[in-house]
Amino acid sequence: MCTYTTIQTAVDGSAKGAGGAWLHVDQATVYFDHPVHASAEHTLNIDLADPAKGPSARVAIELTAASARALVQAINDALAVVPEGLTV
Amino acid sequence: MTTSTIMISSADGTQIEAYLAQPSGPESRGGVVLIHHMPGYDRGSKEIARRIAELGYDTIVPNLYWREAPGAAPDDAAATARANGGVPDAQLIADVSGGAAFLRGLSASNGKVATIGHCSGGRQSVLVACNADVDAAVDCYGAYVTGVVPEGWPLKITSLTDQLPNLRAPLLGLFGNEDQYPSPEQVDELEQILKAHEKTYEFHRYDGAAHAFFANDRPSYRVEAANDGWERIAAFFRTHLAA
């Protein structure tokens, strides 16, 4: 596609995927590019995945740039009010 | 017209899936390899293949993600390919060359084969035309044919600037003047390089159109540019895929 911008990071947690099944996720791929579904020309896309379980072990998110920034802020705000000892 | 999902041999010997759309009738005709865009071997790509077959050409779409995600949903396969760094250029050339060889082996083939691609497929169409035996190539707004790829990206893409002197087929380029990937300046650079090396090319650049103006399921769709672009593609194929 177009911007090719792709950032990857390891994560540790779970996500609810296709068919309503929970899966452990250990990889987040983040990129700003055309969405598959969202009605915007470009979106901030996040794939939370467990690559060991195959291509369908993935939860996909497509957010407009503004809402992606709002999400980052919300995550940071949520973490900021938690006592430090709980987030180590 | 008939369509089918088949297995073909990549030039490196790997068996990969492909979608084939063929006009009916035994008349001699050219073929087209459609290089699907980065979102994958999806419904939109197959629609484009059928439209090209309707123009009168055997058309094949190799599934570029078959190796790493056989049978997966197109969006999941695309995500896996992206997470793995994208399709390496050498593998892409092999897969498209395999598609071209398949088309030339069809009983109705006149031996002529073109490539066409949109977005990442546009860049890859040019890449193939610099490295493999094709008779024409169409680049619909492919980014990083020219320009500088930022360092440190996981995706294995490079600018094709150093390969353009090897371009061995006529090139049709269709671009939106509001696009940033590729930007109008990058299209200018491409044109200057082609001109300097006396390559055969034809560019059409559309005002009011940005990236993906052919994509009729996206907000970027621009009907005037897309309709004119399809006319240009049809004329280009008539010229370069005739026996």
Interface residues (C-beta under 8 A of the other chain):
Chain A: M1 C2 T3 Y4 T5 T6 I7 Q8 Q27 T29 Y31 D33 H34 V36 S39 A40 E41 D47 A49 P51 G54 P55 S56 R58 A60
Chain B: H37 M38 P39 E68 A69 A72 A73 D75 D76 A77 A79 T80 R82 A83 G86 C119 S120 Y141 A143 Y144 V149 W153 P154 L155 I157 Y181 A210 H211 A212 R218 P219 S220
